[in-house]
Amino acid sequence: IQSNGSPRMDDFDRMLEQFGQYELGLGIDHNAALEVNGDEFRVVSIPGEPGSVPVSSNQEENGTTFVPGVWLKYVDEKGDVQKRVCP
């Protein structure tokens, strides 16, 4: 949550929408990083810390835990923000 009371990811989505069609952005959780080495990359995170990326697990009642990660976000041809987890 930011000082304005909104989750940063919501403000980021609004910013992408303002830039318009085909705008691309990376959302990087606190406790995560994107390491780039030449034409290769990997997502690194601090084990045991919370994040926004769902991971199937039997550790919790509902079967899902959330770990730090990186999201790829873009504005589609309709002006909607689409997202997927960076592999």
N, C-alpha and C positions, 0 to 999 in steps of 0.2 A: 504494500500500500504506500502510495506517495503522500506527500504533504497535502495534496488537494483531496485526499480521501479515495482516489480512484486507483485500482490496480494498474501498474505500469503497462501490462499487456493490453489493457483496454485503450489507454491513451495511444499506445504504439499503433494499434489497429486503426484508430481514427486518423492518425498522422498519415499512414499508408493510403487510406481512402482519399485524403485531401490531395495527395500527389497524383492519384489517378491510376488509370489502367496500366497493368503490367509492372507496377512498382514492386520492388523486391526488397525484403528486409530479413535480418536475422534476429531472433529473440534468444538471448542467452541468459539462462537462469543464474541467480546468485549461486555460488558454489559449483559452477560449471565453467568450462572454457572450450574454445575451438582452437585446436592446435593445427597450424598449417605448415607443411614442410614441402616446398616445391609444388608438385601437382597432387599431393596426397594430404589428407586431413584426418583428424580423429577428434571425437568429443571426449573430454576428460572431466571427471567430477570427483568431489570428495565423498567417499563411501559413508553411508549412514546419515547423510544430510537430506532434508526434504527438498522436493522440486516439483515440477509441473508435468513431467513425462510419466505416463502410466506404465507400470510393469506388472504383468500377471504374476501373482504370488499367493501362496497359502498362508502368508504371515499375518494377514488381517482377515477379519470376518468376511468382508465383501470380496476378498480375493485380489485386491488391487493395492499396490503401493505406488508411491510417486517419488521419482528420483530426479536430481538435477540433470538438465540436458539443454539441447539447442533446437530451436524451431525454425524452419524455413517458412516464411510468410510472403504472400504475393497477392496483388489485386487482380482479379480475373476480368474478363471482358464485360461482365455485368456490373463491375465496380465493387464486388464483394471480396472480403479478405479470406483467402484460403490458407490453410496451414498444414504442415506435416512435420513429423519429427525428423531431424537430421540423423541419417544412419551412422 
